[in-house]
């Protein structure tokens, strides 16, 4: 039998349904890959028993004729989703040992659809980071290496870096991610996989450890567009427990996949062509434009004039919301408690938070606290929210003349671990192309498009109108079919 | 705007994070750098622009006023709620003494 871990979600689903292999065989194959990949540090907790139990159920359901949409498909779960009875840490010391007594809506939907869990995937601490270097449980190492013989350890992107590394290394066929300012798309681009952030509100935030609630959105990461569509169908849906959940039916995205883009217009935003843009990135973008033309689309130039202000607005809004959301970690109700000898309540709070949060989390809470403090609120926070309105308006105007927008996902290929940690600002700038769609709540995805001169993957980003995940997936499919991206990281771990 | 170490300590106090002098010194430069960079937003003309309140139009819902309407978020879950508390006592959250 060929290696089951090379199969996509659709191939596992269909092959299991057709009786070509058992779900237990699939789960065992992925469990073995997970156990063999400690060097990547992609998982915080491995849950082989969960995967096997779901697989046995899938095989029984097949015999009984009661198969579910994703019966037999094992996945990885980003450790930001609360999982009943399984430690959920957000990659923080603060939540080390926290074992939820409830299940997040998104993970519950996936288990109900027949998925099994291979483990909880590493990430940047509280999803704050772009390289997975802020995790309390250590860096995730990308399976990719530069073709320079140097073997430098590269970042898998962040914050969903465990998810991206695990999929690229064939430790799981798909995984959940969350995207606040690029945390699905940038890691997908860095590791040569696909990932989609749906319209804000599509996936329930209930049971996801909160970072910036007006931006946080869950989405799938997988090896191709079809798998993203399949997973998203089983993650999205109205949830009364999330006040911002969209009360709309979930479309059949997989069934409606079509790479025929005749009659579609693709906008190319001139503001994304930054001075000094990487030559390989520019070439990939041009190639992507040609692919969409070949698929029948008309290409039009558009302008998103406030693009350069998106990142600074994001670094006010996201920390402001984080400083409020993370106020809940007080050492009283759950998580770490640090109680110095003789300390009172206030000292316990301060000591607990000093011990439980890493440097990047503290930095963002401090920025957020500052921009929300008396005397500075209007100058920083209100101004940023007004700029956010202008950024959303830019997209509204642009979508008057196009259906989807094509741009690079990130300004560079994967960088080396440690290359950007000394200067927080240089790290923040890696999300320059991803953040605007987050601020506007729009669906956006990354699809692998090329290798750069160092042999590292590059991703193209497609941004769509609100609620038009289908348009995003279809444009992604047109690129996927033409880019012929089959490169994968050579196993060294 | 450049902020000094006293301001860093003030923010840390508001955020309930204990910091050492060394951390305050390091954060002085980092936070000043980040704040100086975000201040470019000041050059955007926002005359007549409303601040964003909801990114995707959505109406706030009210649920029926029913006790324990949702089994996951309803009442009678004391043991579950206390299960992860660092110092539960007699069915309550335990905290250091706050009244002398």
Boltz contact constraints between the chains, C-beta under 6 A:
constraints:
  - contact:
      token1: [A, 98]
      token2: [B, 84]
      max_distance: 6.0
  - contact:
      token1: [A, 101]
      token2: [B, 80]
      max_distance: 6.0
  - contact:
      token1: [A, 101]
      token2: [B, 83]
      max_distance: 6.0
  - contact:
      token1: [A, 102]
      token2: [B, 72]
      max_distance: 6.0
  - contact:
      token1: [A, 200]
      token2: [B, 55]
      max_distance: 6.0
  - contact:
      token1: [A, 200]
      token2: [B, 56]
      max_distance: 6.0
  - contact:
      token1: [A, 201]
      token2: [B, 56]
      max_distance: 6.0
  - contact:
      token1: [A, 309]
      token2: [B, 41]
      max_distance: 6.0
  - contact:
      token1: [A, 309]
      token2: [B, 44]
      max_distance: 6.0
  - contact:
      token1: [A, 312]
      token2: [B, 38]
      max_distance: 6.0
  - contact:
      token1: [A, 312]
      token2: [B, 40]
      max_distance: 6.0
  - contact:
      token1: [A, 312]
      token2: [B, 41]
      max_distance: 6.0
  - contact:
      token1: [A, 315]
      token2: [B, 38]
      max_distance: 6.0
  - contact:
      token1: [A, 316]
      token2: [B, 38]
      max_distance: 6.0
  - contact:
      token1: [A, 332]
      token2: [B, 93]
      max_distance: 6.0
  - contact:
      token1: [A, 332]
      token2: [B, 95]
      max_distance: 6.0
  - contact:
      token1: [A, 333]
      token2: [B, 85]
      max_distance: 6.0
  - contact:
      token1: [A, 333]
      token2: [B, 93]
      max_distance: 6.0
  - contact:
      token1: [A, 334]
      token2: [B, 84]
      max_distance: 6.0
  - contact:
      token1: [A, 337]
      token2: [B, 86]
      max_distance: 6.0
  - contact:
      token1: [A, 344]
      token2: [B, 96]
      max_distance: 6.0
  - contact:
      token1: [A, 345]
      token2: [B, 95]
      max_distance: 6.0
  - contact:
      token1: [A, 345]
      token2: [B, 96]
      max_distance: 6.0
  - contact:
      token1: [A, 345]
      token2: [B, 98]
      max_distance: 6.0
  - contact:
      token1: [A, 348]
      token2: [B, 96]
      max_distance: 6.0
  - contact:
      token1: [A, 349]
      token2: [B, 16]
      max_distance: 6.0
  - contact:
      token1: [A, 350]
      token2: [B, 16]
      max_distance: 6.0
  - contact:
      token1: [A, 350]
      token2: [B, 18]
      max_distance: 6.0
  - contact:
      token1: [A, 351]
      token2: [B, 18]
      max_distance: 6.0
  - contact:
      token1: [A, 353]
      token2: [B, 16]
      max_distance: 6.0
  - contact:
      token1: [A, 353]
      token2: [B, 17]
      max_distance: 6.0
  - contact:
      token1: [A, 354]
      token2: [B, 17]
      max_distance: 6.0
  - contact:
      token1: [A, 354]
      token2: [B, 18]
      max_distance: 6.0
  - contact:
      token1: [A, 362]
      token2: [B, 17]
      max_distance: 6.0
  - contact:
      token1: [A, 365]
      token2: [B, 15]
      max_distance: 6.0
  - contact:
      token1: [A, 366]
      token2: [B, 11]
      max_distance: 6.0
  - contact:
      token1: [A, 366]
      token2: [B, 15]
      max_distance: 6.0
  - contact:
      token1: [A, 367]
      token2: [B, 34]
      max_distance: 6.0
  - contact:
      token1: [A, 369]
      token2: [B, 11]
      max_distance: 6.0
  - contact:
      token1: [A, 369]
      token2: [B, 14]
      max_distance: 6.0
  - contact:
      token1: [A, 369]
      token2: [B, 15]
      max_distance: 6.0
  - contact:
      token1: [A, 370]
      token2: [B, 11]
      max_distance: 6.0
  - contact:
      token1: [A, 382]
      token2: [B, 51]
      max_distance: 6.0
  - contact:
      token1: [A, 383]
      token2: [B, 41]
      max_distance: 6.0
  - contact:
      token1: [A, 385]
      token2: [B, 51]
      max_distance: 6.0
  - contact:
      token1: [A, 385]
      token2: [B, 52]
      max_distance: 6.0
  - contact:
      token1: [A, 386]
      token2: [B, 46]
      max_distance: 6.0
  - contact:
      token1: [A, 386]
      token2: [B, 49]
      max_distance: 6.0
  - contact:
      token1: [A, 386]
      token2: [B, 51]
      max_distance: 6.0
  - contact:
      token1: [A, 387]
      token2: [B, 41]
      max_distance: 6.0
  - contact:
      token1: [A, 387]
      token2: [B, 44]
      max_distance: 6.0
  - contact:
      token1: [A, 388]
      token2: [B, 52]
      max_distance: 6.0
  - contact:
      token1: [A, 389]
      token2: [B, 49]
      max_distance: 6.0
  - contact:
      token1: [A, 389]
      token2: [B, 50]
      max_distance: 6.0
  - contact:
      token1: [A, 389]
      token2: [B, 52]
      max_distance: 6.0
  - contact:
      token1: [A, 441]
      token2: [B, 55]
      max_distance: 6.0
  - contact:
      token1: [A, 441]
      token2: [B, 56]
      max_distance: 6.0
  - contact:
      token1: [A, 466]
      token2: [B, 56]
      max_distance: 6.0
